[in-house]
Amino acid sequence: MPERFRAVKEYRSPYPNPIRFAEGEEVTVGSVFDDEPAWPDWIWVENRNGKSAWAPRQYLTVSGSAGWFIRCYDARELSVQTGEVVVIDEVVNGFGAAVNANGEKGWVPLNYLEPAADEQE
């Protein structure tokens, strides 16, 4: 069930040109993200066109350095301002799949948010 969250600090997406991966798409699997303990199980992947992104380990079947997406995945991260309210309908590896008041969608780190269930936009 979707839940409302309020940004407790500004988050700026570091990836201006995110990509999407299709279910069944084959990728090359790279390093595991380990810079932030609150964000476990993210893997760097690269598609056949040389485009790359961090992807949730749970969305992939991995065999050696090859991986296949078991579901569609959009790598877009959503920038938020302090105080902004977003609705999250999925949580994966410390990030929430969010939608803002303008209908823009993307991933936001949960450690930048707090529950806002009783607030009105």
N, CA, C and O atoms as a GROMACS GRO file, in nm:
protein
  484
    1MET      N    1   0.084  -0.118   0.000
    1MET     CA    2   0.000   0.000   0.000
    1MET      C    3   0.089   0.125   0.000
    1MET      O    4   0.181   0.134   0.081
    2PRO      N    5   0.064   0.219  -0.087
    2PRO     CA    6   0.146   0.340  -0.092
    2PRO      C    7   0.144   0.417   0.040
    2PRO      O    8   0.042   0.425   0.108
    3GLU      N    9   0.260   0.474   0.072
    3GLU     CA   10   0.273   0.554   0.194
    3GLU      C   11   0.334   0.690   0.161
    3GLU      O   12   0.413   0.703   0.068
    4ARG      N   13   0.295   0.790   0.239
    4ARG     CA   14   0.345   0.926   0.219
    4ARG      C   15   0.468   0.949   0.307
    4ARG      O   16   0.472   0.910   0.424
    5PHE      N   17   0.568   1.015   0.248
    5PHE     CA   18   0.690   1.050   0.318
    5PHE      C   19   0.725   1.196   0.290
    5PHE      O   20   0.690   1.249   0.185
    6ARG      N   21   0.793   1.259   0.385
    6ARG     CA   22   0.839   1.397   0.370
    6ARG      C   23   0.991   1.396   0.370
    6ARG      O   24   1.054   1.327   0.451
    7ALA      N   25   1.050   1.472   0.279
    7ALA     CA   26   1.197   1.482   0.273
    7ALA      C   27   1.248   1.562   0.392
    7ALA      O   28   1.203   1.674   0.416
    8VAL      N   29   1.343   1.504   0.466
    8VAL     CA   30   1.402   1.575   0.581
    8VAL      C   31   1.528   1.650   0.540
    8VAL      O   32   1.580   1.732   0.616
    9LYS      N   33   1.578   1.621   0.420
    9LYS     CA   34   1.688   1.697   0.362
    9LYS      C   35   1.684   1.681   0.211
    9LYS      O   36   1.626   1.586   0.158
   10GLU      N   37   1.745   1.775   0.143
   10GLU     CA   38   1.745   1.775  -0.003
   10GLU      C   39   1.825   1.658  -0.057
   10GLU      O   40   1.931   1.623  -0.004
   11TYR      N   41   1.774   1.597  -0.163
   11TYR     CA   42   1.847   1.491  -0.233
   11TYR      C   43   1.851   1.528  -0.380
   11TYR      O   44   1.747   1.555  -0.441
   12ARG      N   45   1.969   1.529  -0.438
   12ARG     CA   46   1.988   1.558  -0.580
   12ARG      C   47   2.036   1.431  -0.649
   12ARG      O   48   2.139   1.374  -0.611
   13SER      N   49   1.964   1.388  -0.748
   13SER     CA   50   2.003   1.268  -0.823
   13SER      C   51   2.139   1.291  -0.888
   13SER      O   52   2.158   1.391  -0.957
   14PRO      N   53   2.233   1.199  -0.867
   14PRO     CA   54   2.365   1.214  -0.930
   14PRO      C   55   2.369   1.162  -1.074
   14PRO      O   56   2.474   1.170  -1.138
   15TYR      N   57   2.257   1.110  -1.125
   15TYR     CA   58   2.255   1.050  -1.258
   15TYR      C   59   2.154   1.122  -1.347
   15TYR      O   60   2.035   1.092  -1.342
   16PRO      N   61   2.200   1.218  -1.428
   16PRO     CA   62   2.108   1.298  -1.509
   16PRO      C   63   2.045   1.222  -1.628
   16PRO      O   64   1.943   1.265  -1.680
   17ASN      N   65   2.106   1.112  -1.669
   17ASN     CA   66   2.055   1.037  -1.784
   17ASN      C   67   2.031   0.890  -1.749
   17ASN      O   68   2.102   0.802  -1.798
   18PRO      N   69   1.930   0.864  -1.665
   18PRO     CA   70   1.906   0.725  -1.623
   18PRO      C   71   1.854   0.640  -1.738
   18PRO      O   72   1.800   0.692  -1.836
   19ILE      N   73   1.871   0.511  -1.725
   19ILE     CA   74   1.823   0.420  -1.829
   19ILE      C   75   1.722   0.322  -1.771
   19ILE      O   76   1.708   0.309  -1.650
   20ARG      N   77   1.654   0.255  -1.861
   20ARG     CA   78   1.557   0.152  -1.824
   20ARG      C   79   1.608   0.018  -1.876
   20ARG      O   80   1.676   0.010  -1.979
   21PHE      N   81   1.574  -0.085  -1.803
   21PHE     CA   82   1.610  -0.220  -1.844
   21PHE      C   83   1.482  -0.300  -1.859
   21PHE      O   84   1.390  -0.288  -1.777
   22ALA      N   85   1.474  -0.381  -1.962
   22ALA     CA   86   1.356  -0.463  -1.988
   22ALA      C   87   1.369  -0.599  -1.919
   22ALA      O   88   1.479  -0.648  -1.897
   23GLU      N   89   1.256  -0.657  -1.886
   23GLU     CA   90   1.257  -0.793  -1.833
   23GLU      C   91   1.327  -0.883  -1.934
   23GLU      O   92   1.297  -0.878  -2.054
   24GLY      N   93   1.420  -0.966  -1.888
   24GLY     CA   94   1.494  -1.056  -1.975
   24GLY      C   95   1.619  -0.996  -2.035
   24GLY      O   96   1.699  -1.068  -2.095
   25GLU      N   97   1.639  -0.866  -2.021
   25GLU     CA   98   1.756  -0.801  -2.080
   25GLU      C   99   1.884  -0.852  -2.014
   25GLU      O  100   1.892  -0.863  -1.891
   26GLU      N  101   1.982  -0.883  -2.098
   26GLU     CA  102   2.111  -0.931  -2.048
   26GLU      C  103   2.204  -0.813  -2.023
   26GLU      O  104   2.207  -0.718  -2.101
   27VAL      N  105   2.277  -0.820  -1.914
   27VAL     CA  106   2.372  -0.715  -1.877
   27VAL      C  107   2.502  -0.778  -1.826
   27VAL      O  108   2.506  -0.896  -1.789
   28THR      N  109   2.606  -0.698  -1.826
   28THR     CA  110   2.731  -0.737  -1.762
   28THR      C  111   2.726  -0.686  -1.620
   28THR      O  112   2.694  -0.570  -1.596
   29VAL      N  113   2.758  -0.772  -1.526
   29VAL     CA  114   2.751  -0.739  -1.384
   29VAL      C  115   2.889  -0.694  -1.337
   29VAL      O  116   2.990  -0.759  -1.364
   30GLY      N  117   2.891  -0.581  -1.267
   30GLY     CA  118   3.016  -0.526  -1.216
   30GLY      C  119   3.023  -0.531  -1.065
   30GLY      O  120   2.991  -0.633  -1.003
   31SER      N  121   3.065  -0.421  -1.006
   31SER     CA  122   3.089  -0.416  -0.862
   31SER      C  123   2.960  -0.404  -0.782
   31SER      O  124   2.856  -0.365  -0.832
   32VAL      N  125   2.972  -0.440  -0.654
   32VAL     CA  126   2.864  -0.426  -0.558
   32VAL      C  127   2.883  -0.294  -0.485
   32VAL      O  128   2.994  -0.262  -0.444
   33PHE      N  129   2.776  -0.215  -0.469
   33PHE     CA  130   2.783  -0.087  -0.400
   33PHE      C  131   2.802  -0.112  -0.251
   33PHE      O  132   2.723  -0.183  -0.189
   34ASP      N  133   2.907  -0.051  -0.193
   34ASP     CA  134   2.930  -0.070  -0.051
   34ASP      C  135   2.969   0.060   0.020
   34ASP      O  136   3.023   0.056   0.131
   35ASP      N  137   2.941   0.174  -0.042
   35ASP     CA  138   2.975   0.304   0.017
   35ASP      C  139   2.881   0.347   0.128
   35ASP      O  140   2.918   0.430   0.211
   36GLU      N  141   2.760   0.293   0.131
   36GLU     CA  142   2.659   0.334   0.229
   36GLU      C  143   2.588   0.210   0.283
   36GLU      O  144   2.514   0.145   0.209
   37PRO      N  145   2.610   0.175   0.410
   37PRO     CA  146   2.547   0.054   0.466
   37PRO      C  147   2.394   0.054   0.460
   37PRO      O  148   2.334  -0.054   0.459
   38ALA      N  149   2.331   0.170   0.455
   38ALA     CA  150   2.185   0.176   0.448
   38ALA      C  151   2.132   0.139   0.310
   38ALA      O  152   2.011   0.125   0.291
   39TRP      N  153   2.223   0.122   0.213
   39TRP     CA  154   2.184   0.090   0.075
   39TRP      C  155   2.249  -0.041   0.030
   39TRP      O  156   2.336  -0.039  -0.057
   40PRO      N  157   2.210  -0.154   0.087
   40PRO     CA  158   2.273  -0.282   0.050
   40PRO      C  159   2.220  -0.338  -0.081
   40PRO      O  160   2.114  -0.298  -0.129
   41ASP      N  161   2.293  -0.429  -0.138
   41ASP     CA  162   2.249  -0.512  -0.251
   41ASP      C  163   2.223  -0.437  -0.382
   41ASP      O  164   2.134  -0.475  -0.457
   42TRP      N  165   2.300  -0.332  -0.408
   42TRP     CA  166   2.295  -0.266  -0.538
   42TRP      C  167   2.417  -0.313  -0.618
   42TRP      O  168   2.528  -0.318  -0.566
   43ILE      N  169   2.395  -0.347  -0.745
   43ILE     CA  170   2.501  -0.398  -0.832
   43ILE      C  171   2.511  -0.308  -0.955
   43ILE      O  172   2.409  -0.268  -1.012
   44TRP      N  173   2.634  -0.276  -0.995
   44TRP     CA  174   2.658  -0.197  -1.116
   44TRP      C  175   2.641  -0.289  -1.236
   44TRP      O  176   2.705  -0.394  -1.244
   45VAL      N  177   2.555  -0.250  -1.330
   45VAL     CA  178   2.531  -0.330  -1.449
   45VAL      C  179   2.548  -0.243  -1.574
   45VAL      O  180   2.529  -0.122  -1.570
   46GLU      N  181   2.585  -0.310  -1.683
   46GLU     CA  182   2.603  -0.240  -1.811
   46GLU      C  183   2.533  -0.321  -1.919
   46GLU      O  184   2.548  -0.442  -1.928
   47ASN      N  185   2.454  -0.248  -2.003
   47ASN     CA  186   2.383  -0.319  -2.110
   47ASN      C  187   2.471  -0.329  -2.235
   47ASN      O  188   2.584  -0.281  -2.236
   48ARG      N  189   2.418  -0.390  -2.339
   48ARG     CA  190   2.495  -0.411  -2.463
   48ARG      C  191   2.531  -0.282  -2.534
   48ARG      O  192   2.623  -0.280  -2.616
   49ASN      N  193   2.457  -0.173  -2.504
   49ASN     CA  194   2.486  -0.043  -2.566
   49ASN      C  195   2.587   0.037  -2.487
   49ASN      O  196   2.616   0.151  -2.522
   50GLY      N  197   2.643  -0.021  -2.380
   50GLY     CA  198   2.742   0.048  -2.299
   50GLY      C  199   2.684   0.142  -2.196
   50GLY      O  200   2.758   0.215  -2.130
   51LYS      N  201   2.551   0.142  -2.179
   51LYS     CA  202   2.490   0.226  -2.075
   51LYS      C  203   2.486   0.147  -1.945
   51LYS      O  204   2.463   0.026  -1.944
   52SER      N  205   2.510   0.218  -1.834
   52SER     CA  206   2.521   0.148  -1.707
   52SER      C  207   2.447   0.221  -1.596
   52SER      O  208   2.414   0.339  -1.608
   53ALA      N  209   2.420   0.145  -1.487
   53ALA     CA  210   2.347   0.200  -1.373
   53ALA      C  211   2.360   0.103  -1.257
   53ALA      O  212   2.400  -0.012  -1.273
   54TRP      N  213   2.323   0.153  -1.138
   54TRP     CA  214   2.307   0.066  -1.022
   54TRP      C  215   2.171   0.001  -1.031
   54TRP      O  216   2.073   0.067  -1.065
   55ALA      N  217   2.164  -0.129  -1.000
   55ALA     CA  218   2.038  -0.202  -1.005
   55ALA      C  219   2.024  -0.289  -0.880
   55ALA      O  220   2.125  -0.336  -0.827
   56PRO      N  221   1.902  -0.310  -0.833
   56PRO     CA  222   1.882  -0.398  -0.717
   56PRO      C  223   1.917  -0.542  -0.751
   56PRO      O  224   1.874  -0.595  -0.853
   57ARG      N  225   1.993  -0.603  -0.666
   57ARG     CA  226   2.034  -0.743  -0.685
   57ARG      C  227   1.912  -0.834  -0.703
   57ARG      O  228   1.916  -0.930  -0.780
   58GLN      N  229   1.802  -0.803  -0.631
   58GLN     CA  230   1.682  -0.886  -0.637
   58GLN      C  231   1.615  -0.885  -0.774
   58GLN      O  232   1.534  -0.973  -0.803
   59TYR      N  233   1.646  -0.788  -0.857
   59TYR     CA  234   1.584  -0.777  -0.989
   59TYR      C  235   1.659  -0.856  -1.095
   59TYR      O  236   1.621  -0.855  -1.212
   60LEU      N  237   1.766  -0.924  -1.054
   60LEU     CA  238   1.854  -0.992  -1.148
   60LEU      C  239   1.873  -1.139  -1.115
   60LEU      O  240   1.868  -1.180  -0.999
   61THR      N  241   1.896  -1.216  -1.219
   61THR     CA  242   1.953  -1.349  -1.206
   61THR      C  243   2.096  -1.334  -1.251
   61THR      O  244   2.121  -1.284  -1.361
   62VAL      N  245   2.192  -1.375  -1.168
   62VAL     CA  246   2.333  -1.353  -1.198
   62VAL      C  247   2.405  -1.486  -1.211
   62VAL      O  248   2.385  -1.578  -1.130
   63SER      N  249   2.490  -1.496  -1.314
   63SER     CA  250   2.575  -1.611  -1.334
   63SER      C  251   2.711  -1.559  -1.375
   63SER      O  252   2.730  -1.518  -1.490
   64GLY      N  253   2.806  -1.561  -1.282
   64GLY     CA  254   2.938  -1.505  -1.310
   64GLY      C  255   2.928  -1.356  -1.333
   64GLY      O  256   2.877  -1.283  -1.248
   65SER      N  257   2.978  -1.310  -1.448
   65SER     CA  258   2.973  -1.166  -1.478
   65SER      C  259   2.853  -1.130  -1.567
   65SER      O  260   2.842  -1.016  -1.613
   66ALA      N  261   2.763  -1.226  -1.590
   66ALA     CA  262   2.644  -1.200  -1.671
   66ALA      C  263   2.521  -1.195  -1.580
   66ALA      O  264   2.514  -1.264  -1.478
   67GLY      N  265   2.426  -1.113  -1.619
   67GLY     CA  266   2.302  -1.104  -1.545
   67GLY      C  267   2.186  -1.082  -1.640
   67GLY      O  268   2.204  -1.034  -1.752
   68TRP      N  269   2.066  -1.118  -1.594
   68TRP     CA  270   1.944  -1.100  -1.670
   68TRP      C  271   1.839  -1.042  -1.577
   68TRP      O  272   1.821  -1.090  -1.465
   69PHE      N  273   1.771  -0.940  -1.623
   69PHE     CA  274   1.666  -0.880  -1.541
   69PHE      C  275   1.544  -0.972  -1.537
   69PHE      O  276   1.498  -1.020  -1.641
   70ILE      N  277   1.493  -0.995  -1.417
   70ILE     CA  278   1.374  -1.079  -1.402
   70ILE      C  279   1.248  -0.994  -1.398
   70ILE      O  280   1.137  -1.047  -1.389
   71ARG      N  281   1.265  -0.864  -1.404
   71ARG     CA  282   1.152  -0.770  -1.416
   71ARG      C  283   1.207  -0.640  -1.475
   71ARG      O  284   1.329  -0.620  -1.477
   72CYS      N  285   1.120  -0.555  -1.522
   72CYS     CA  286   1.161  -0.425  -1.575
   72CYS      C  287   1.216  -0.340  -1.461
   72CYS      O  288   1.174  -0.353  -1.346
   73TYR      N  289   1.311  -0.254  -1.495
   73TYR     CA  290   1.370  -0.167  -1.393
   73TYR      C  291   1.405  -0.033  -1.456
   73TYR      O  292   1.474  -0.027  -1.558
   74ASP      N  293   1.358   0.075  -1.396
   74ASP     CA  294   1.389   0.212  -1.437
   74ASP      C  295   1.486   0.268  -1.334
   74ASP      O  296   1.451   0.279  -1.216
   75ALA      N  297   1.606   0.305  -1.375
   75ALA     CA  298   1.711   0.352  -1.284
   75ALA      C  299   1.697   0.499  -1.244
   75ALA      O  300   1.785   0.552  -1.176
   76ARG      N  301   1.591   0.565  -1.284
   76ARG     CA  302   1.573   0.707  -1.254
   76ARG      C  303   1.566   0.731  -1.103
   76ARG      O  304   1.491   0.664  -1.032
   77GLU      N  305   1.645   0.827  -1.055
   77GLU     CA  306   1.636   0.873  -0.916
   77GLU      C  307   1.565   1.006  -0.916
   77GLU      O  308   1.582   1.088  -1.007
   78LEU      N  309   1.485   1.029  -0.813
   78LEU     CA  310   1.404   1.150  -0.803
   78LEU      C  311   1.470   1.248  -0.707
   78LEU      O  312   1.496   1.214  -0.592
   79SER      N  313   1.496   1.369  -0.752
   79SER     CA  314   1.546   1.474  -0.664
   79SER      C  315   1.430   1.528  -0.582
   79SER      O  316   1.320   1.544  -0.633
   80VAL      N  317   1.456   1.557  -0.453
   80VAL     CA  318   1.353   1.612  -0.365
   80VAL      C  319   1.410   1.728  -0.285
   80VAL      O  320   1.529   1.733  -0.254
   81GLN      N  321   1.322   1.823  -0.252
   81GLN     CA  322   1.357   1.937  -0.168
   81GLN      C  323   1.316   1.907  -0.024
   81GLN      O  324   1.223   1.830   0.000
   82THR      N  325   1.385   1.965   0.072
   82THR     CA  326   1.348   1.951   0.212
   82THR      C  327   1.201   1.993   0.230
   82THR      O  328   1.161   2.100   0.184
   83GLY      N  329   1.124   1.909   0.296
   83GLY     CA  330   0.982   1.937   0.319
   83GLY      C  331   0.889   1.882   0.212
   83GLY      O  332   0.768   1.874   0.235
   84GLU      N  333   0.942   1.845   0.097
   84GLU     CA  334   0.859   1.793  -0.011
   84GLU      C  335   0.799   1.658   0.029
   84GLU      O  336   0.866   1.575   0.091
   85VAL      N  337   0.673   1.636  -0.007
   85VAL     CA  338   0.604   1.511   0.023
   85VAL      C  339   0.600   1.425  -0.103
   85VAL      O  340   0.567   1.474  -0.212
   86VAL      N  341   0.632   1.296  -0.087
   86VAL     CA  342   0.626   1.199  -0.197
   86VAL      C  343   0.548   1.078  -0.149
   86VAL      O  344   0.535   1.053  -0.029
   87VAL      N  345   0.496   1.003  -0.245
   87VAL     CA  346   0.426   0.878  -0.215
   87VAL      C  347   0.515   0.764  -0.263
   87VAL      O  348   0.562   0.763  -0.376
   88ILE      N  349   0.536   0.667  -0.174
   88ILE     CA  350   0.622   0.552  -0.205
   88ILE      C  351   0.536   0.427  -0.208
   88ILE      O  352   0.459   0.400  -0.116
   89ASP      N  353   0.551   0.350  -0.317
   89ASP     CA  354   0.473   0.227  -0.327
   89ASP      C  355   0.559   0.100  -0.326
   89ASP      O  356   0.507  -0.011  -0.328
   90GLU      N  357   0.691   0.117  -0.323
   90GLU     CA  358   0.781   0.002  -0.318
   90GLU      C  359   0.910   0.044  -0.250
   90GLU      O  360   0.960   0.155  -0.274
   91VAL      N  361   0.965  -0.042  -0.167
   91VAL     CA  362   1.093  -0.015  -0.101
   91VAL      C  363   1.189  -0.128  -0.136
   91VAL      O  364   1.157  -0.246  -0.123
   92VAL      N  365   1.308  -0.088  -0.182
   92VAL     CA  366   1.411  -0.185  -0.221
   92VAL      C  367   1.547  -0.133  -0.178
   92VAL      O  368   1.589  -0.025  -0.220
   93ASN      N  369   1.615  -0.209  -0.095
   93ASN     CA  370   1.755  -0.182  -0.060
   93ASN      C  371   1.780  -0.039  -0.013
   93ASN      O  372   1.878   0.024  -0.054
   94GLY      N  373   1.693   0.012   0.073
   94GLY     CA  374   1.712   0.145   0.129
   94GLY      C  375   1.663   0.260   0.043
   94GLY      O  376   1.685   0.376   0.077
   95PHE      N  377   1.596   0.231  -0.068
   95PHE     CA  378   1.538   0.333  -0.156
   95PHE      C  379   1.390   0.306  -0.172
   95PHE      O  380   1.345   0.192  -0.166
   96GLY      N  381   1.313   0.414  -0.191
   96GLY     CA  382   1.171   0.401  -0.217
   96GLY      C  383   1.140   0.445  -0.359
   96GLY      O  384   1.193   0.546  -0.406
   97ALA      N  385   1.052   0.371  -0.427
   97ALA     CA  386   1.003   0.411  -0.558
   97ALA      C  387   0.897   0.517  -0.533
   97ALA      O  388   0.786   0.486  -0.489
   98ALA      N  389   0.931   0.643  -0.563
   98ALA     CA  390   0.849   0.757  -0.522
   98ALA      C  391   0.785   0.828  -0.640
   98ALA      O  392   0.831   0.821  -0.754
   99VAL      N  393   0.675   0.897  -0.607
   99VAL     CA  394   0.606   0.986  -0.700
   99VAL      C  395   0.585   1.117  -0.627
   99VAL      O  396   0.535   1.118  -0.514
  100ASN      N  397   0.623   1.229  -0.691
  100ASN     CA  398   0.603   1.360  -0.627
  100ASN      C  399   0.469   1.420  -0.669
  100ASN      O  400   0.394   1.360  -0.745
  101ALA      N  401   0.440   1.539  -0.618
  101ALA     CA  402   0.313   1.606  -0.646
  101ALA      C  403   0.293   1.638  -0.794
  101ALA      O  404   0.179   1.654  -0.837
  102ASN      N  405   0.401   1.646  -0.872
  102ASN     CA  406   0.392   1.673  -1.016
  102ASN      C  407   0.380   1.547  -1.099
  102ASN      O  408   0.374   1.553  -1.222
  103GLY      N  409   0.377   1.430  -1.031
  103GLY     CA  410   0.366   1.304  -1.103
  103GLY      C  411   0.499   1.248  -1.150
  103GLY      O  412   0.501   1.146  -1.220
  104GLU      N  413   0.609   1.312  -1.114
  104GLU     CA  414   0.742   1.263  -1.152
  104GLU      C  415   0.776   1.143  -1.064
  104GLU      O  416   0.746   1.141  -0.945
  105LYS      N  417   0.839   1.042  -1.126
  105LYS     CA  418   0.870   0.917  -1.056
  105LYS      C  419   1.020   0.894  -1.050
  105LYS      O  420   1.095   0.937  -1.139
  106GLY      N  421   1.063   0.827  -0.945
  106GLY     CA  422   1.203   0.788  -0.934
  106GLY      C  423   1.233   0.736  -0.795
  106GLY      O  424   1.149   0.740  -0.706
  107TRP      N  425   1.353   0.687  -0.778
  107TRP     CA  426   1.398   0.631  -0.651
  107TRP      C  427   1.453   0.740  -0.561
  107TRP      O  428   1.526   0.829  -0.608
  108VAL      N  429   1.419   0.736  -0.433
  108VAL     CA  430   1.469   0.831  -0.333
  108VAL      C  431   1.523   0.750  -0.216
  108VAL      O  432   1.457   0.656  -0.171
  109PRO      N  433   1.642   0.784  -0.164
  109PRO     CA  434   1.694   0.711  -0.048
  109PRO      C  435   1.606   0.735   0.075
  109PRO      O  436   1.570   0.848   0.105
  110LEU      N  437   1.572   0.626   0.144
  110LEU     CA  438   1.484   0.637   0.260
  110LEU      C  439   1.546   0.717   0.374
  110LEU      O  440   1.472   0.776   0.454
  111ASN      N  441   1.680   0.722   0.382
  111ASN     CA  442   1.741   0.799   0.491
  111ASN      C  443   1.736   0.950   0.466
  111ASN      O  444   1.792   1.027   0.544
  112TYR      N  445   1.669   0.994   0.359
  112TYR     CA  446   1.642   1.135   0.333
  112TYR      C  447   1.495   1.167   0.362
  112TYR      O  448   1.452   1.281   0.344
  113LEU      N  449   1.418   1.067   0.408
  113LEU     CA  450   1.274   1.080   0.425
  113LEU      C  451   1.230   1.041   0.565
  113LEU      O  452   1.303   0.973   0.638
  114GLU      N  453   1.108   1.086   0.601
  114GLU     CA  454   1.043   1.040   0.722
  114GLU      C  455   0.895   1.022   0.691
  114GLU      O  456   0.843   1.089   0.601
  115PRO      N  457   0.826   0.936   0.764
  115PRO     CA  458   0.682   0.916   0.738
  115PRO      C  459   0.606   1.049   0.750
  115PRO      O  460   0.635   1.131   0.837
  116ALA      N  461   0.507   1.066   0.662
  116ALA     CA  462   0.425   1.188   0.663
  116ALA      C  463   0.278   1.152   0.649
  116ALA      O  464   0.202   1.223   0.583
  117ALA      N  465   0.239   1.042   0.710
  117ALA     CA  466   0.104   0.989   0.692
  117ALA      C  467  -0.007   1.086   0.729
  117ALA      O  468  -0.113   1.083   0.668
  118ASP      N  469   0.016   1.173   0.829
  118ASP     CA  470  -0.090   1.263   0.875
  118ASP      C  471  -0.086   1.401   0.811
  118ASP      O  472  -0.170   1.486   0.842
  119GLU      N  473   0.010   1.424   0.722
  119GLU     CA  474   0.024   1.557   0.661
  119GLU      C  475  -0.055   1.567   0.533
  119GLU      O  476  -0.076   1.466   0.465
  120GLN      N  477  -0.098   1.685   0.501
  120GLN     CA  478  -0.163   1.713   0.373
  120GLN      C  479  -0.066   1.795   0.290
  120GLN      O  480   0.010   1.876   0.342
  121GLU      N  481  -0.070   1.772   0.157
  121GLU     CA  482   0.020   1.847   0.068
  121GLU      C  483  -0.027   1.989   0.053
  121GLU      O  484   0.036   2.068  -0.018
   0.00000   0.00000   0.00000
